[in-house]
Amino acid sequence: MAKPYIHFSREEFSQRQQKTRIRLEELGLDGLLLFKIEDMYWLTGYESDGFCIFGCMFVGTDGALTHLARPADLGNISYSSICDDVRTSPDGDGQTRADHIQTMLQSHGMAGKKIGIQVDTMGLTPRLFLEIQTKLEGWCDLIIAPDFIRELRLVKSPRELTYFRKAGEIMDTVMDKVIDATHPGAFEGDIYATFYDTLFRLDADLPAHIPPFGSGESALNLRYTSGRKHVLENDQVTLELGLAYRHYHVACMGVVLTGPEVSDRHLRMHATSVAALEAVQQVLRPGRTVGELFDTYRSVLEDRGEHDAVLTVAGYTMGAMWPPTWMEQPLIFSGNSQVLEENMTFFTHMILNDRETGLSMAVGETAIVTNDTPEIITHAPRDPIIKL
């Protein structure tokens, strides 16, 4: 396999770039400054976490395609991107990133033109945006562009779905091994070690954020917290696991209950979570809306007396993501009008946190939207997970 080491055909990249240019023309823009690594990967195959410091790409309606990167990222560009036009933005040379961006745009004849800029991304800090805005004021017409490439990425291609299915296959193996490693007396660090060891051995990628799981009181934490401890008897261990294959993320969620005593309340919460998940998956069809998914989740919980446990989000789409998160819009929340289409991918999680009793329960699976029953690609145990 010759450089660049890409995971899609050049024809697929060309089609994606053409869709982007068509949309730019519809918006009346002559070009777009990109700072979102997920979009750069989708357009060119570029893989790097250097965006956390600086990374920019320009797409012009006239066919221009340019990387502007720090010297430290040139190796990654050469290794992974099909884009041949690469400019450098050196560190500490007395010029600003905005100066380098203007120089690059000048070379493409963009003076006086309408140029879009992405702002809904971790790759563009407010400080850098203000510098660019100040530098280009009066030189060109800088316009905040809608997040349309993300929208183009929502419906996955056959090759992307192949990567999702592979990630799901690995996730099922990882989930089984992590559950086996979870029992009274187990050290949380060893559970984490099982997770990472298994995914690496199966050629998966690191998840875009640290999977949050904990036991006891930390079982209610839906974000990672520091400090490992041992699983106790009569404990609860929340497993929210995610991993990627070629950066395409899947997730799976469940709660391990340790004996010898398991409360009826925990078992009722589990039954409610499973019922909600199955109901939501029945609504996961083309033509329905993301908001309807949330309404279904909320309805099941409320019908079973769990009004106080209803969260404001019941999942989100999954795709190729980079740190700090594997979550991407659209989130599954009330009133979200995004219409579901075939080959979209979603992680739906049914989480119940009873803060009065300190009990937690959840199930979650990743699925591909089809014209019929959704294709479930990660599988959470539907029976209570009890380890004595």
Secondary structure, DSSP 8 states (H G I E B T S, - for coil): --SS--SS-HHHHHHHHHHHHHHHHHTT-SEEEE--HHHHHHHH----SGGGT-EEEEEETTS-EEEEE-GGGHHHHHHH----EEEE--SSSS--HHHHHHHHHHHTT-TTSEEEE--SSTTS-HHHHHHHHHHHBTTBEEEE---HHHHHTSS--HHHHHHHHHHHHHHHHHHHHHHHH-STT-BHHHHHHHHHHHHHHTT-B--SS---EEEGGGGG-SS--S---B--TT-EEEEEEEEEETTEEEEEEEEEEESS---HHHHHHHHHHHHHHHHHHHH-STT-BHHHHHHHHHHHHHHTT-GGG--S--EEE--B--TT-S-EEEE--TT---B--TT-EEEEEEEEEETTTTEEEEEEEEEE--SSS-EE-S---SS-EEE-
